[in-house]
Amino acid sequence: MTRISVLGGTGYAGAQIVAEAQRRGHDVTSFSRNASADPVARVEYRLGTVLDPAFLGESVRDTDVVFNALSPRGDLAGHLEEVVDQLIDLLGGTDIRFGVLGGASSLQVTEGGPLLFDTTPMPPEVVPEVRTGMALLDTLRSAEDDLDWFYVSPAAEFGAWAPGERTGGYRTSDDVLLVDDAGKSFISAADLALAVLDEIEHPVHRRRRFHVAY
């Protein structure tokens, strides 16, 4: 059994990661601003803001893994980078593994090709959030070697607006966008959670990013 803290554990992705971790018999604690609309039995839910250093500090105590599923929205807009910086300071030099859910925009559209960010038009209002996800990956890559981290890039089509269903399957790559035969890049939160828990239980991507899609 692994002790897992999920930051943003009541959000779209975080709730599925919490549920999958509990399903596999792990000791799971969710840290979030909002109460769960569908709480999972035997999961501990703690409410607060990670902008409070004391609350953030609780997430790294008595745990084996801290997984950040927070989005840079609401009061975290413009502040998630500093939260991750604090977590890196807290976790560096420990045996606690640090996972971060990011975005797809930093993926290459083809091997050695341009980034998705540079080839895909997007609404101006989402650009700051996208840039935050890219900045977090850069921050982790420049972290000291004593931090055990992994960064997960979901498919290009990922979010509550396109929820999908659990299929029990997924593919992974490192830095190149995965698409299906129709040219679509998609993953449901439930299947993303499978990939996250598989990585927690059987680490393959130490100090690396990996990408998950169908």
C-alpha positions as CSV (number, residue, x, y, z in Angstrom):
1,M,0.0,0.0,0.0
2,T,1.3,3.4,-1.0
3,R,0.3,6.7,0.8
4,I,-0.8,9.2,-1.9
5,S,-1.7,12.8,-1.5
6,V,-3.6,14.3,-4.4
7,L,-3.7,18.1,-4.7
8,G,-6.9,19.0,-6.5
9,G,-8.4,15.7,-5.6
10,T,-12.0,16.7,-6.2
11,G,-11.4,18.2,-9.7
12,Y,-12.0,16.5,-13.1
13,A,-8.7,14.6,-13.3
14,G,-7.9,14.5,-9.6
15,A,-11.2,12.9,-8.6
16,Q,-10.5,10.0,-11.0
17,I,-7.0,9.6,-9.7
18,V,-8.3,9.5,-6.1
19,A,-10.9,6.9,-7.1
20,E,-8.4,4.7,-9.0
21,A,-5.9,4.9,-6.1
22,Q,-8.5,3.8,-3.6
23,R,-9.7,1.1,-5.9
24,R,-6.2,-0.4,-5.9
25,G,-6.1,-0.3,-2.1
26,H,-3.8,2.7,-1.5
27,D,-4.1,5.1,1.4
28,V,-5.4,8.3,-0.3
29,T,-5.8,11.8,0.9
30,S,-7.4,14.6,-1.2
31,F,-6.4,18.2,-0.7
32,S,-8.7,20.7,-2.4
33,R,-10.6,24.0,-2.2
34,N,-14.0,22.4,-2.9
35,A,-15.8,19.4,-1.3
36,S,-16.3,16.3,-3.4
37,A,-19.6,16.0,-5.2
38,D,-19.2,12.2,-5.1
39,P,-16.8,11.3,-2.2
40,V,-15.1,7.9,-2.3
41,A,-15.3,5.7,0.7
42,R,-12.2,5.3,2.8
43,V,-10.6,8.5,1.2
44,E,-9.7,11.3,3.5
45,Y,-10.8,14.7,2.2
46,R,-9.1,17.9,3.5
47,L,-10.4,21.3,2.5
48,G,-8.3,24.4,2.2
49,T,-6.1,26.3,-0.1
50,V,-2.6,25.4,-1.2
51,L,-1.8,29.1,-1.1
52,D,-1.7,28.6,2.7
53,P,1.8,27.2,3.5
54,A,0.5,25.3,6.5
55,F,-2.1,23.5,4.3
56,L,0.4,22.8,1.6
57,G,2.8,21.5,4.2
58,E,0.2,18.9,5.3
59,S,0.2,17.4,1.9
60,V,3.8,16.3,2.1
61,R,3.6,14.7,5.6
62,D,3.2,11.0,6.1
63,T,3.0,10.3,2.4
64,D,4.9,8.4,-0.3
65,V,3.7,10.3,-3.3
66,V,2.3,13.9,-3.9
67,F,0.4,14.3,-7.1
68,N,-0.5,17.7,-8.3
69,A,-3.7,17.8,-10.3
70,L,-4.3,21.5,-9.7
71,S,-5.3,23.8,-12.5
72,P,-4.1,27.5,-12.7
73,R,-7.6,28.9,-12.4
74,G,-9.5,31.0,-9.9
75,D,-7.2,32.0,-7.0
76,L,-4.4,29.8,-8.4
77,A,-4.2,31.7,-11.7
78,G,-0.7,33.2,-11.8
79,H,0.2,31.4,-8.6
80,L,0.5,27.7,-9.4
81,E,4.1,28.1,-10.4
82,E,5.0,29.4,-6.9
83,V,3.1,26.5,-5.3
84,V,5.1,24.0,-7.3
85,D,8.3,25.8,-6.4
86,Q,7.4,25.4,-2.7
87,L,6.6,21.7,-3.2
88,I,10.0,21.2,-4.9
89,D,11.7,22.8,-1.9
90,L,9.7,20.6,0.5
91,L,10.2,17.4,-1.4
92,G,13.8,17.7,-2.6
93,G,16.1,15.4,-0.8
94,T,13.3,13.2,0.4
95,D,12.0,9.8,-0.7
96,I,8.6,11.3,-1.6
97,R,7.8,11.1,-5.3
98,F,6.3,14.2,-7.0
99,G,3.9,13.9,-9.9
100,V,2.5,16.8,-11.9
101,L,-0.4,16.8,-14.3
102,G,0.4,19.2,-17.1
103,G,-0.8,19.8,-20.6
104,A,-0.2,18.6,-24.2
105,S,1.0,21.9,-25.7
106,S,4.6,21.2,-25.0
107,L,4.5,18.0,-27.1
108,Q,6.0,17.7,-30.5
109,V,3.5,17.1,-33.2
110,T,6.0,14.8,-35.0
111,E,9.3,13.4,-33.9
112,G,11.7,16.4,-33.9
113,G,8.9,18.6,-35.2
114,P,7.3,21.8,-33.9
115,L,5.4,21.9,-30.6
116,L,1.6,21.6,-30.5
117,F,1.6,25.1,-28.9
118,D,3.1,26.5,-32.0
119,T,0.9,24.8,-34.5
120,T,-2.6,24.9,-32.9
121,P,-4.7,28.1,-32.6
122,M,-6.2,28.5,-29.2
123,P,-8.5,31.1,-27.5
124,P,-6.5,33.9,-25.9
125,E,-8.1,33.2,-22.5
126,V,-6.6,29.7,-22.3
127,V,-3.0,30.8,-23.3
128,P,-1.9,31.7,-19.7
129,E,-3.0,28.3,-18.4
130,V,-1.2,26.6,-21.2
131,R,2.0,28.6,-20.6
132,T,1.8,27.6,-16.9
133,G,1.8,23.9,-17.8
134,M,4.8,24.4,-20.1
135,A,6.6,26.4,-17.4
136,L,6.0,23.7,-14.8
137,L,7.7,21.1,-17.0
138,D,10.7,23.4,-17.5
139,T,10.9,23.9,-13.7
140,L,10.9,20.2,-13.0
141,R,13.5,19.5,-15.7
142,S,15.8,22.1,-14.0
143,A,15.2,20.8,-10.5
144,E,18.1,19.3,-8.5
145,D,18.8,15.6,-9.0
146,D,17.5,14.9,-5.4
147,L,13.9,15.4,-6.5
148,D,12.1,12.3,-7.8
149,W,9.5,13.7,-10.2
150,F,7.3,12.7,-13.1
151,Y,5.1,14.9,-15.4
152,V,2.1,13.7,-17.2
153,S,0.8,15.2,-20.5
154,P,-2.7,14.1,-21.3
155,A,-4.0,14.0,-24.9
156,A,-4.7,17.2,-26.8
157,E,-8.5,16.6,-26.2
158,F,-8.7,16.3,-22.5
159,G,-11.1,18.0,-20.0
160,A,-14.5,18.0,-18.5
161,W,-15.8,19.3,-21.8
162,A,-14.9,16.0,-23.4
163,P,-15.2,13.4,-20.6
164,G,-15.2,10.1,-22.4
165,E,-15.5,6.8,-20.7
166,R,-13.2,4.3,-19.0
167,T,-11.9,1.8,-21.6
168,G,-9.1,0.2,-19.6
169,G,-6.5,1.0,-22.2
170,Y,-4.1,3.7,-23.2
171,R,-0.8,4.3,-25.0
172,T,2.2,6.3,-23.9
173,S,5.0,8.3,-25.5
174,D,7.6,10.6,-24.2
175,D,7.6,13.9,-26.1
176,V,5.6,13.2,-29.3
177,L,1.8,13.7,-29.6
178,L,-0.2,10.5,-30.0
179,V,-3.1,10.5,-32.4
180,D,-5.6,7.8,-33.6
181,D,-6.3,6.8,-37.1
182,A,-8.6,9.8,-37.5
183,G,-5.9,12.1,-36.4
184,K,-7.5,12.7,-33.0
185,S,-5.6,12.9,-29.7
186,F,-8.0,11.9,-26.8
187,I,-8.0,10.3,-23.4
188,S,-10.7,10.1,-20.7
189,A,-9.9,11.1,-17.1
190,A,-10.6,7.5,-15.9
191,D,-8.0,6.1,-18.3
192,L,-5.5,8.8,-17.6
193,A,-5.9,7.8,-13.9
194,L,-4.9,4.2,-14.9
195,A,-1.7,5.5,-16.4
196,V,-0.9,7.7,-13.4
197,L,-1.5,4.8,-10.9
198,D,0.5,2.4,-13.1
199,E,3.4,4.9,-13.0
200,I,3.1,5.2,-9.2
201,E,3.0,1.5,-8.7
202,H,5.7,0.6,-11.2
203,P,7.9,3.7,-11.9
204,V,9.2,4.0,-15.4
205,H,9.5,7.7,-16.0
206,R,11.7,8.9,-13.2
207,R,12.6,12.6,-13.7
208,R,10.8,12.5,-17.1
209,R,7.6,13.5,-18.8
210,F,5.3,11.0,-20.4
211,H,2.3,11.5,-22.6
212,V,-1.0,9.4,-22.4
213,A,-3.6,9.0,-25.1
214,Y,-5.5,6.3,-26.9
